[in-house]
């Protein structure tokens, strides 16, 4: 009787361990979720530029790209969305941005 109980416990432990291993393997085989992208426009005095960006990408990099593109010092530019200044460490997702939203670009007066 004792031997059959031990065998039953061993079988249960082995099968539950295998189930956990199978779950880990299944998760590792799934491709990582795709990062969501949107198209946003930078509207400056010289027109607008559309950029496709990841929703979790920090604006800091986007602002630098824009400044390089228009050949202006990033320190001389101010960026706003819906009338509020955009923090360079924020992301489009943080601001609830969607496709075709516009970031206004202003050149600071010296």
ZIBEL-V423552 format. One record per pair of residues at least 6 apart in sequence whose C-alpha atoms are under 7 Angstrom apart, sorted by the first residue. I is the first residue (numbers start at 1). J is the second residue. If there is no record, write none. Layout:
i=I j=J
i=I j=J
This chain:
i=35 j=54
i=36 j=54
i=36 j=55
i=37 j=52
i=37 j=53
i=37 j=54
i=37 j=55
i=38 j=52
i=38 j=53
i=38 j=54
i=38 j=55
i=38 j=98
i=38 j=99
i=39 j=50
i=39 j=51
i=39 j=52
i=39 j=53
i=39 j=99
i=39 j=100
i=40 j=50
i=40 j=51
i=40 j=52
i=40 j=99
i=40 j=100
i=40 j=101
i=40 j=102
i=41 j=48
i=41 j=49
i=41 j=50
i=41 j=51
i=41 j=100
i=41 j=101
i=41 j=102
i=41 j=103
i=42 j=48
i=42 j=49
i=42 j=50
i=42 j=102
i=42 j=103
i=42 j=104
i=42 j=105
i=43 j=49
i=43 j=102
i=43 j=103
i=43 j=104
i=43 j=105
i=44 j=104
i=44 j=105
i=44 j=106
i=55 j=91
i=55 j=92
i=55 j=93
i=56 j=91
i=56 j=92
i=56 j=93
i=57 j=91
i=58 j=88
i=58 j=89
i=58 j=90
i=58 j=91
i=59 j=88
i=59 j=89
i=59 j=90
i=59 j=91
i=60 j=88
i=60 j=89
i=64 j=74
i=67 j=73
i=67 j=74
i=76 j=107
i=76 j=108
i=77 j=105
i=77 j=106
i=77 j=107
i=77 j=108
i=78 j=105
i=78 j=106
i=78 j=107
i=78 j=108
i=79 j=85
i=79 j=86
i=79 j=103
i=79 j=104
i=79 j=105
i=79 j=106
i=80 j=86
i=80 j=103
i=80 j=104
i=80 j=105
i=81 j=102
i=81 j=103
i=81 j=104
